[in-house]
Amino acid sequence: MWRELLTNISDNAVKFTGPGGSVRVWCAEKYADEERVVYEFGCADTGIGMSETFLEHAFEPFTQENETSRSRYEGTGLGLAIAKKIVDRLDGDIAIESKKKASELL
């Protein structure tokens, strides 16, 4: 399941990061005992970003920031929704921090 989670998140980051940009994915063990291990996974990119308004809907199925995104970036709007379902199944948390790049506000 973690592989599918990281694939969905990193694919989304790559899709919305242009040539010359960067995507960084990492994992850190946060806690471990005899019964449970807690990991923190992260992904950071230099892509187009998301507006504050859209962040409220980013994990909803078939959502993209605007109608031109679907044709411009070729996607269904399911990557983050699938990631959220996986995290929920694993009793985890998922969050996004993002700001829309000024060049994309036009």
CNS distance restraints for C-alpha pairs under 8 A (distance, minus, plus):
assign (resid   1 and name CA) (resid   5 and name CA) 6.24 0.50 0.50
assign (resid   1 and name CA) (resid  86 and name CA) 6.91 0.50 0.50
assign (resid   2 and name CA) (resid   6 and name CA) 6.09 0.50 0.50
assign (resid   3 and name CA) (resid   7 and name CA) 5.98 0.50 0.50
assign (resid   4 and name CA) (resid   8 and name CA) 6.14 0.50 0.50
assign (resid   4 and name CA) (resid  83 and name CA) 7.75 0.50 0.50
assign (resid   5 and name CA) (resid   9 and name CA) 6.33 0.50 0.50
assign (resid   5 and name CA) (resid  82 and name CA) 7.60 0.50 0.50
assign (resid   5 and name CA) (resid  83 and name CA) 5.08 0.50 0.50
assign (resid   5 and name CA) (resid  86 and name CA) 6.53 0.50 0.50
assign (resid   5 and name CA) (resid  87 and name CA) 7.71 0.50 0.50
assign (resid   6 and name CA) (resid  10 and name CA) 5.86 0.50 0.50
assign (resid   6 and name CA) (resid  83 and name CA) 7.90 0.50 0.50
assign (resid   7 and name CA) (resid  11 and name CA) 5.74 0.50 0.50
assign (resid   8 and name CA) (resid  12 and name CA) 6.14 0.50 0.50
assign (resid   8 and name CA) (resid  79 and name CA) 5.03 0.50 0.50
assign (resid   8 and name CA) (resid  80 and name CA) 6.69 0.50 0.50
assign (resid   8 and name CA) (resid  82 and name CA) 7.36 0.50 0.50
assign (resid   8 and name CA) (resid  83 and name CA) 6.24 0.50 0.50
assign (resid   9 and name CA) (resid  13 and name CA) 6.36 0.50 0.50
assign (resid   9 and name CA) (resid  43 and name CA) 7.27 0.50 0.50
assign (resid   9 and name CA) (resid  79 and name CA) 6.71 0.50 0.50
assign (resid   9 and name CA) (resid  80 and name CA) 6.52 0.50 0.50
assign (resid   9 and name CA) (resid  83 and name CA) 6.81 0.50 0.50
assign (resid  10 and name CA) (resid  14 and name CA) 6.11 0.50 0.50
assign (resid  10 and name CA) (resid  23 and name CA) 7.63 0.50 0.50
assign (resid  10 and name CA) (resid  25 and name CA) 7.14 0.50 0.50
assign (resid  10 and name CA) (resid  43 and name CA) 6.79 0.50 0.50
assign (resid  11 and name CA) (resid  15 and name CA) 6.03 0.50 0.50
assign (resid  11 and name CA) (resid  79 and name CA) 7.90 0.50 0.50
assign (resid  12 and name CA) (resid  16 and name CA) 6.42 0.50 0.50
assign (resid  12 and name CA) (resid  79 and name CA) 6.49 0.50 0.50
assign (resid  12 and name CA) (resid  80 and name CA) 7.63 0.50 0.50
assign (resid  13 and name CA) (resid  17 and name CA) 6.16 0.50 0.50
assign (resid  13 and name CA) (resid  23 and name CA) 6.60 0.50 0.50
assign (resid  13 and name CA) (resid  43 and name CA) 7.73 0.50 0.50
assign (resid  13 and name CA) (resid  44 and name CA) 7.66 0.50 0.50
assign (resid  13 and name CA) (resid  45 and name CA) 6.18 0.50 0.50
assign (resid  13 and name CA) (resid  47 and name CA) 6.87 0.50 0.50
assign (resid  14 and name CA) (resid  18 and name CA) 7.82 0.50 0.50
assign (resid  14 and name CA) (resid  23 and name CA) 6.57 0.50 0.50
assign (resid  14 and name CA) (resid  45 and name CA) 7.85 0.50 0.50
assign (resid  14 and name CA) (resid  47 and name CA) 7.79 0.50 0.50
assign (resid  15 and name CA) (resid  73 and name CA) 6.55 0.50 0.50
assign (resid  16 and name CA) (resid  47 and name CA) 5.20 0.50 0.50
assign (resid  16 and name CA) (resid  48 and name CA) 5.99 0.50 0.50
assign (resid  16 and name CA) (resid  49 and name CA) 7.84 0.50 0.50
assign (resid  16 and name CA) (resid  73 and name CA) 7.05 0.50 0.50
assign (resid  17 and name CA) (resid  21 and name CA) 5.75 0.50 0.50
assign (resid  17 and name CA) (resid  22 and name CA) 7.03 0.50 0.50
assign (resid  17 and name CA) (resid  23 and name CA) 7.62 0.50 0.50
assign (resid  17 and name CA) (resid  45 and name CA) 6.89 0.50 0.50
assign (resid  17 and name CA) (resid  46 and name CA) 6.07 0.50 0.50
assign (resid  17 and name CA) (resid  47 and name CA) 3.71 0.50 0.50
assign (resid  17 and name CA) (resid  48 and name CA) 6.34 0.50 0.50
assign (resid  18 and name CA) (resid  47 and name CA) 6.40 0.50 0.50
assign (resid  21 and name CA) (resid  45 and name CA) 7.42 0.50 0.50
assign (resid  21 and name CA) (resid  46 and name CA) 5.52 0.50 0.50
assign (resid  21 and name CA) (resid  47 and name CA) 6.75 0.50 0.50
assign (resid  22 and name CA) (resid  45 and name CA) 5.52 0.50 0.50
assign (resid  22 and name CA) (resid  46 and name CA) 5.61 0.50 0.50
assign (resid  22 and name CA) (resid  47 and name CA) 7.74 0.50 0.50
assign (resid  23 and name CA) (resid  43 and name CA) 7.09 0.50 0.50
assign (resid  23 and name CA) (resid  44 and name CA) 5.76 0.50 0.50
assign (resid  23 and name CA) (resid  45 and name CA) 4.26 0.50 0.50
assign (resid  23 and name CA) (resid  46 and name CA) 6.74 0.50 0.50
assign (resid  24 and name CA) (resid  43 and name CA) 5.56 0.50 0.50
assign (resid  24 and name CA) (resid  44 and name CA) 5.20 0.50 0.50
assign (resid  24 and name CA) (resid  45 and name CA) 6.22 0.50 0.50
assign (resid  25 and name CA) (resid  41 and name CA) 7.45 0.50 0.50
assign (resid  25 and name CA) (resid  42 and name CA) 5.60 0.50 0.50
assign (resid  25 and name CA) (resid  43 and name CA) 4.36 0.50 0.50
assign (resid  25 and name CA) (resid  44 and name CA) 6.57 0.50 0.50
assign (resid  26 and name CA) (resid  41 and name CA) 5.69 0.50 0.50
assign (resid  26 and name CA) (resid  42 and name CA) 5.24 0.50 0.50
assign (resid  26 and name CA) (resid  43 and name CA) 6.50 0.50 0.50
assign (resid  27 and name CA) (resid  39 and name CA) 6.73 0.50 0.50
assign (resid  27 and name CA) (resid  40 and name CA) 5.63 0.50 0.50
assign (resid  27 and name CA) (resid  41 and name CA) 4.40 0.50 0.50
assign (resid  27 and name CA) (resid  42 and name CA) 6.38 0.50 0.50
assign (resid  28 and name CA) (resid  39 and name CA) 5.62 0.50 0.50
assign (resid  28 and name CA) (resid  40 and name CA) 5.25 0.50 0.50
assign (resid  28 and name CA) (resid  41 and name CA) 6.55 0.50 0.50
assign (resid  29 and name CA) (resid  37 and name CA) 7.38 0.50 0.50
assign (resid  29 and name CA) (resid  38 and name CA) 6.09 0.50 0.50
assign (resid  29 and name CA) (resid  39 and name CA) 4.45 0.50 0.50
assign (resid  29 and name CA) (resid  40 and name CA) 6.33 0.50 0.50
assign (resid  30 and name CA) (resid  37 and name CA) 7.70 0.50 0.50
assign (resid  30 and name CA) (resid  38 and name CA) 5.46 0.50 0.50
assign (resid  30 and name CA) (resid  39 and name CA) 5.37 0.50 0.50
assign (resid  30 and name CA) (resid  40 and name CA) 6.47 0.50 0.50
assign (resid  31 and name CA) (resid  36 and name CA) 7.92 0.50 0.50
assign (resid  31 and name CA) (resid  37 and name CA) 5.64 0.50 0.50
assign (resid  31 and name CA) (resid  38 and name CA) 5.01 0.50 0.50
assign (resid  31 and name CA) (resid  39 and name CA) 7.11 0.50 0.50
assign (resid  32 and name CA) (resid  36 and name CA) 5.70 0.50 0.50
assign (resid  32 and name CA) (resid  37 and name CA) 4.23 0.50 0.50
assign (resid  32 and name CA) (resid  38 and name CA) 6.27 0.50 0.50
assign (resid  33 and name CA) (resid  37 and name CA) 6.47 0.50 0.50
assign (resid  48 and name CA) (resid 100 and name CA) 6.14 0.50 0.50
assign (resid  48 and name CA) (resid 101 and name CA) 5.47 0.50 0.50
assign (resid  48 and name CA) (resid 104 and name CA) 6.49 0.50 0.50
assign (resid  49 and name CA) (resid  98 and name CA) 5.58 0.50 0.50
assign (resid  49 and name CA) (resid  99 and name CA) 5.19 0.50 0.50
assign (resid  49 and name CA) (resid 100 and name CA) 4.28 0.50 0.50
assign (resid  49 and name CA) (resid 101 and name CA) 5.81 0.50 0.50
assign (resid  50 and name CA) (resid  54 and name CA) 6.30 0.50 0.50
assign (resid  50 and name CA) (resid  55 and name CA) 6.45 0.50 0.50
assign (resid  50 and name CA) (resid  65 and name CA) 7.12 0.50 0.50
assign (resid  50 and name CA) (resid  98 and name CA) 5.54 0.50 0.50
assign (resid  50 and name CA) (resid  99 and name CA) 5.32 0.50 0.50
assign (resid  50 and name CA) (resid 100 and name CA) 4.59 0.50 0.50
assign (resid  50 and name CA) (resid 101 and name CA) 7.88 0.50 0.50
assign (resid  51 and name CA) (resid  55 and name CA) 6.34 0.50 0.50
assign (resid  51 and name CA) (resid  65 and name CA) 7.88 0.50 0.50
assign (resid  51 and name CA) (resid  98 and name CA) 7.13 0.50 0.50
assign (resid  51 and name CA) (resid  99 and name CA) 5.60 0.50 0.50
assign (resid  51 and name CA) (resid 100 and name CA) 4.86 0.50 0.50
assign (resid  52 and name CA) (resid  56 and name CA) 7.23 0.50 0.50
assign (resid  52 and name CA) (resid  98 and name CA) 7.59 0.50 0.50
assign (resid  52 and name CA) (resid  99 and name CA) 6.90 0.50 0.50
assign (resid  52 and name CA) (resid 100 and name CA) 7.91 0.50 0.50
assign (resid  53 and name CA) (resid  57 and name CA) 7.79 0.50 0.50
assign (resid  54 and name CA) (resid  58 and name CA) 6.07 0.50 0.50
assign (resid  54 and name CA) (resid  65 and name CA) 6.05 0.50 0.50
assign (resid  55 and name CA) (resid  96 and name CA) 7.28 0.50 0.50
assign (resid  55 and name CA) (resid  98 and name CA) 7.80 0.50 0.50
assign (resid  57 and name CA) (resid  63 and name CA) 7.15 0.50 0.50
assign (resid  58 and name CA) (resid  63 and name CA) 6.68 0.50 0.50
assign (resid  58 and name CA) (resid  64 and name CA) 7.40 0.50 0.50
assign (resid  58 and name CA) (resid  80 and name CA) 6.75 0.50 0.50
assign (resid  58 and name CA) (resid  81 and name CA) 7.51 0.50 0.50
assign (resid  59 and name CA) (resid  63 and name CA) 7.83 0.50 0.50
assign (resid  59 and name CA) (resid  80 and name CA) 5.17 0.50 0.50
assign (resid  59 and name CA) (resid  81 and name CA) 4.41 0.50 0.50
assign (resid  59 and name CA) (resid  82 and name CA) 8.00 0.50 0.50
assign (resid  59 and name CA) (resid  84 and name CA) 6.34 0.50 0.50
assign (resid  60 and name CA) (resid  78 and name CA) 7.76 0.50 0.50
assign (resid  60 and name CA) (resid  80 and name CA) 7.64 0.50 0.50
assign (resid  60 and name CA) (resid  81 and name CA) 5.39 0.50 0.50
assign (resid  61 and name CA) (resid  77 and name CA) 6.07 0.50 0.50
assign (resid  61 and name CA) (resid  78 and name CA) 5.16 0.50 0.50
assign (resid  61 and name CA) (resid  80 and name CA) 7.85 0.50 0.50
assign (resid  61 and name CA) (resid  81 and name CA) 5.19 0.50 0.50
assign (resid  61 and name CA) (resid  82 and name CA) 7.92 0.50 0.50
assign (resid  62 and name CA) (resid  76 and name CA) 5.67 0.50 0.50
assign (resid  62 and name CA) (resid  77 and name CA) 4.06 0.50 0.50
assign (resid  62 and name CA) (resid  78 and name CA) 5.42 0.50 0.50
assign (resid  63 and name CA) (resid  76 and name CA) 7.73 0.50 0.50
assign (resid  63 and name CA) (resid  77 and name CA) 4.83 0.50 0.50
assign (resid  63 and name CA) (resid  78 and name CA) 7.36 0.50 0.50
assign (resid  64 and name CA) (resid  69 and name CA) 6.39 0.50 0.50
assign (resid  64 and name CA) (resid  70 and name CA) 6.87 0.50 0.50
assign (resid  64 and name CA) (resid  77 and name CA) 5.57 0.50 0.50
assign (resid  65 and name CA) (resid  69 and name CA) 6.65 0.50 0.50
assign (resid  66 and name CA) (resid  70 and name CA) 7.63 0.50 0.50
assign (resid  67 and name CA) (resid  71 and name CA) 7.67 0.50 0.50
assign (resid  68 and name CA) (resid  72 and name CA) 5.91 0.50 0.50
assign (resid  69 and name CA) (resid  73 and name CA) 5.52 0.50 0.50
assign (resid  69 and name CA) (resid  74 and name CA) 7.46 0.50 0.50
assign (resid  70 and name CA) (resid  74 and name CA) 5.30 0.50 0.50
assign (resid  70 and name CA) (resid  75 and name CA) 5.69 0.50 0.50
assign (resid  70 and name CA) (resid  76 and name CA) 7.00 0.50 0.50
assign (resid  70 and name CA) (resid  77 and name CA) 7.87 0.50 0.50
assign (resid  71 and name CA) (resid  75 and name CA) 7.72 0.50 0.50
assign (resid  77 and name CA) (resid  81 and name CA) 7.64 0.50 0.50
assign (resid  78 and name CA) (resid  82 and name CA) 5.98 0.50 0.50
assign (resid  79 and name CA) (resid  83 and name CA) 6.28 0.50 0.50
assign (resid  80 and name CA) (resid  84 and name CA) 6.12 0.50 0.50
assign (resid  81 and name CA) (resid  85 and name CA) 6.38 0.50 0.50
assign (resid  82 and name CA) (resid  86 and name CA) 6.30 0.50 0.50
assign (resid  83 and name CA) (resid  87 and name CA) 6.26 0.50 0.50
assign (resid  84 and name CA) (resid  88 and name CA) 6.07 0.50 0.50
assign (resid  84 and name CA) (resid  94 and name CA) 6.68 0.50 0.50
assign (resid  85 and name CA) (resid  89 and name CA) 6.15 0.50 0.50
assign (resid  86 and name CA) (resid  90 and name CA) 6.33 0.50 0.50
assign (resid  87 and name CA) (resid  91 and name CA) 6.23 0.50 0.50
assign (resid  87 and name CA) (resid  92 and name CA) 4.99 0.50 0.50
assign (resid  87 and name CA) (resid  93 and name CA) 6.22 0.50 0.50
assign (resid  87 and name CA) (resid  94 and name CA) 6.75 0.50 0.50
assign (resid  88 and name CA) (resid  92 and name CA) 5.66 0.50 0.50
assign (resid  88 and name CA) (resid  93 and name CA) 7.02 0.50 0.50
assign (resid 100 and name CA) (resid 104 and name CA) 6.74 0.50 0.50
assign (resid 100 and name CA) (resid 105 and name CA) 7.04 0.50 0.50
assign (resid 101 and name CA) (resid 105 and name CA) 6.78 0.50 0.50
assign (resid 102 and name CA) (resid 106 and name CA) 7.55 0.50 0.50
